[in-house]
Amino acid sequence: MAMHDLPPRIHLLLRLAERTDLAWSEEQRVFLARFDRYQIEGRYPSLLPPAPDIETARQELEQAKEVFEWLSHQLQR
C-alpha cells in the first residue's frame, strides 16, 4: 500500500462523515458531533468527561444503532 493510499488519521466522526458522498441529515450530523465525547477516554484519558446517566446512555446507544443501520444500508447500495 502506497503512502497516498492510507486513510487520513482523523478520529472525529463528523469530519469523517463530511469526507463521504453520503447525504447525512442535520440530526445525524449533530449526533455524530455529540457522540464523539464518549470516545475521548481512549484518546485523551486525562480529559474524561462525566459519564452520562443511564437514560441518556440508552438514548445515545439507540441513536448510534439507528445511524449504524442507516450507514450499513447506504453502503449496500
C-alpha positions in Angstrom: 0.0 0.0 0.0 1.4 3.3 -1.0 1.5 6.2 1.4 -1.1 8.2 -0.6 -3.5 5.2 -0.2 -3.6 5.4 3.5 -6.8 6.9 5.0 -6.4 10.2 6.9 -5.7 10.0 10.6 -9.0 11.6 11.6 -11.0 10.4 14.6 -13.8 13.0 14.7 -16.9 11.3 13.5 -18.4 14.4 11.9 -15.2 15.1 9.9 -15.1 11.6 8.7 -18.8 11.8 7.7 -18.1 15.0 5.8 -15.4 13.2 3.7 -18.1 10.9 2.3 -20.5 11.4 -0.5 -23.4 10.4 1.7 -26.4 12.7 2.4 -26.2 13.0 6.2 -29.2 14.6 7.8 -28.7 17.5 10.2 -29.9 15.3 13.0 -27.3 12.7 12.2 -24.6 15.4 11.9 -25.5 16.8 15.4 -25.5 13.3 16.8 -22.0 12.4 15.4 -20.6 15.6 16.8 -22.1 14.9 20.2 -21.3 11.2 20.2 -17.6 11.9 19.9 -17.3 12.8 23.5 -17.9 9.2 24.5 -14.7 8.1 22.7 -12.5 10.7 24.4 -11.3 8.3 27.1 -9.5 6.1 24.6 -7.7 9.1 23.0 -7.3 11.5 25.9 -7.8 9.8 29.3 -6.9 12.9 31.3 -9.9 14.8 29.7 -12.5 12.2 30.7 -16.0 13.9 30.8 -18.6 12.8 33.3 -20.4 9.6 32.5 -24.0 10.1 31.2 -26.9 9.0 33.3 -28.5 5.6 32.4 -31.4 7.1 30.4 -29.1 9.3 28.4 -26.8 6.4 27.7 -29.7 4.3 26.5 -30.9 7.1 24.2 -27.4 7.7 22.8 -26.9 4.0 22.1 -30.3 3.8 20.4 -29.4 6.7 18.1 -26.0 5.2 17.5 -27.8 2.0 16.4 -30.0 3.9 14.0 -27.0 5.7 12.5 -25.2 2.5 12.1 -28.2 0.8 10.4 -28.6 3.8 8.1 -24.9 3.8 7.2 -25.0 0.0 6.6 -27.9 0.4 4.2 -26.1 3.3 2.4 -23.0 1.1 1.9 -25.1 -1.8 0.4 -26.3 0.3 -2.4 
